[in-house]
């Protein structure tokens, strides 16, 4: 084989192998690019999903926090309403006059006398309560002493045989407060079924 023919043959073989190598390299490059694109798409989807989950978590946290804040505000308002009504009721009772005040003082007196066996108890009252209790105490021949102190307003203290008992509207009210607050809460904040029923009936008819 002439030298030139050998060179041509080698060059031709080199070109053929080169083209095969280039073609294979292109194919491999395209495969790698495709895989990279797929991985990028997967990563994008995962990123989007992560962002959505993060946003969903943040949204849930924000809404939960808002609900808690609203609940706290409503509970605080409810507590203030109950306290205001309660204070108002106590203050109003202290301003009672006439037969209404006499009736309450008489009930308190009967209660305190019912728990003592002494035949000659001594009752201490605020001097400002005397006009409402004077006739009752005289009729029942109960020894009474007058003082002027706030804790005996709308109430009295009994002393007999070393025993000291105090009974007052404020004290009775404080003891009954838990149960009364439950009832007050029900009356103020529970819907009356009788009022709800007509709208429910109307709603059913509309359907």
C-alpha positions in Angstrom: 0.0 0.0 0.0 1.5 3.4 -1.0 2.4 5.7 1.8 -0.2 8.3 0.7 -2.9 5.7 0.6 -2.1 4.6 4.1 -2.3 8.2 5.4 -5.6 8.7 3.6 -6.9 5.5 5.2 -5.7 6.6 8.6 -7.3 10.0 8.2 -10.5 8.5 7.1 -10.6 6.1 10.0 -9.7 9.0 12.3 -12.5 11.1 10.9 -15.0 8.2 11.3 -13.9 7.6 14.9 -13.9 11.3 15.5 -17.5 11.6 14.2 -18.5 8.6 16.2 -16.9 10.1 19.3 -18.5 13.5 18.7 -21.9 11.9 18.0 -21.6 9.9 21.2 -20.5 12.9 23.1 -23.4 14.9 21.8 -25.8 12.2 22.7 -24.3 11.9 26.2 -24.4 15.7 26.5 -28.1 15.8 25.4 -28.9 13.1 27.9 -27.1 14.9 30.7 -28.9 18.2 29.8 -32.2 16.4 29.7 -31.6 14.8 33.1 -30.5 18.2 34.5 -33.6 19.8 33.1 -35.7 17.0 34.7 -33.9 17.5 38.0 -34.4 21.2 37.8 -38.1 20.7 37.1 -38.4 18.3 40.1 -36.5 20.8 42.2 -38.8 23.6 41.1 -41.8 21.5 41.9 -40.4 20.6 45.3 -39.5 24.2 45.9 -43.0 25.3 45.0 -44.5 22.6 47.2 -42.2 23.6 50.1 -43.2 27.3 49.6 -46.8 26.3 49.5 -46.4 24.2 52.7 -44.5 27.1 54.3 -47.2 29.5 53.3 -49.9 27.2 54.4 -48.2 26.7 57.7 -47.7 30.5 58.1 -51.3 31.1 57.1 -52.6 28.6 59.6 -50.4 30.1 62.3 -51.6 33.6 61.5 -55.2 32.6 61.5 -54.8 30.6 64.7 -53.1 33.6 66.4 -55.9 35.9 65.2 -58.6 33.5 66.5 -56.8 33.3 69.9 -56.6 37.1 69.9 -60.2 37.5 69.0 -61.2 34.9 71.7 -59.1 36.7 74.3 -60.7 40.1 73.4 -64.2 38.6 73.5 -63.5 36.8 76.8 -62.1 40.0 78.2 -65.1 42.0 77.1 -67.4 39.4 78.5 -65.6 39.4 81.8 -65.8 43.2 81.9 -69.5 43.1 81.2 -70.1 40.5 83.9 -68.0 42.5 86.4 -69.8 45.7 85.5 -73.2 44.1 85.9 -72.1 42.5 89.2 -70.7 45.7 90.6 -73.8 47.6 89.5 -76.1 45.1 91.2 -74.1 45.3 94.5 -74.1 49.1 94.4 -77.8 49.2 93.6 -78.6 47.0 96.6 -76.6 49.3 98.9 -78.8 52.2 97.7 -82.1 50.5 98.5 -84.4 52.3 100.9 -87.8 51.9 102.5 -89.5 48.5 102.7 -87.1 46.9 100.3 -84.1 47.6 102.6 -86.1 46.6 105.6 -87.1 43.3 104.0 -83.5 42.4 103.3 -82.3 43.4 106.8 -85.1 41.3 108.3 -84.1 38.3 106.3 -80.5 38.7 107.3 -81.5 39.1 111.0 -83.7 35.9 110.9 -80.8 34.0 109.4 -78.3 35.0 112.0 -80.7 34.4 114.9 -81.5 30.9 113.5 -77.9 29.8 114.1 -77.6 30.8 117.7 -79.1 29.2 120.8 -78.6 32.2 123.0 -81.7 33.7 124.6 -80.1 37.2 124.9 -78.0 37.9 121.9 -76.5 41.3 121.3 -76.8 42.7 117.8 -74.5 45.3 116.4 -75.7 47.4 113.5 -74.5 50.4 111.6 -76.3 53.5 113.0 -77.6 54.2 109.4 -79.5 51.0 109.4 -81.4 51.7 112.6 -84.4 53.4 110.8 -85.0 50.1 108.9 -84.5 47.8 111.9 -85.7 49.7 114.8 -89.4 48.5 114.9 -88.3 44.9 114.3 -85.7 44.9 117.0 -88.0 46.6 119.5 -90.8 44.1 118.7 -88.5 41.1 119.2 -86.9 42.7 122.3 -83.4 42.2 120.9 -80.6 44.2 122.6 -78.9 46.3 119.9 -75.8 48.5 119.8 -75.0 51.0 117.1 -71.7 51.5 115.3 -70.8 53.3 112.1 -68.7 51.0 110.0 -68.9 50.0 106.4 -68.9 46.3 106.8 -72.2 46.5 108.7 -74.0 48.3 106.0 -77.0 46.2 104.9 -76.0 43.7 107.6 -75.4 43.1 111.3 -73.1 41.3 113.7 -74.3 39.1 116.5 -72.5 38.5 119.8 -73.6 35.9 122.2 -71.8 33.6 124.7 -68.4 34.4 123.2 -69.7 33.7 119.7 -69.5 36.3 117.0 -71.4 36.0 113.8 -71.7 38.4 110.9 -74.3 38.4 108.3 -74.5 41.0 105.5 -75.8 41.3 102.0 -72.3 41.9 100.7 -71.0 38.7 102.4 -73.9 36.6 101.2 -73.4 38.0 97.7 -69.7 37.1 97.7 -70.5 33.5 98.8 -73.1 33.1 96.1 -71.0 34.8 93.4 -69.8 31.7 91.5 -73.3 30.3 91.1 -74.8 33.7 90.4 -72.2 34.5 87.8 -72.9 31.3 85.9 -76.6 32.2 85.8 -75.8 35.8 84.9 -73.5 34.5 82.1 -76.3 32.3 80.8 -78.9 35.1 80.8 -76.6 37.6 79.1 -74.8 35.5 76.5 -76.9 32.4 75.8 -79.4 32.8 72.9 -83.1 32.2 73.8 -84.3 29.2 71.8 -87.7 30.8 71.5 -86.0 33.7 69.6 -83.9 31.4 67.5 -86.7 29.1 66.4 -88.6 31.4 64.1 -85.6 32.2 62.0 -84.7 28.5 61.8 -88.2 27.7 60.6 -88.0 30.4 58.0 -84.7 29.1 56.8 -86.2 25.6 56.3 -89.1 27.0 54.3 -86.8 28.9 52.0 -84.9 25.7 51.2 
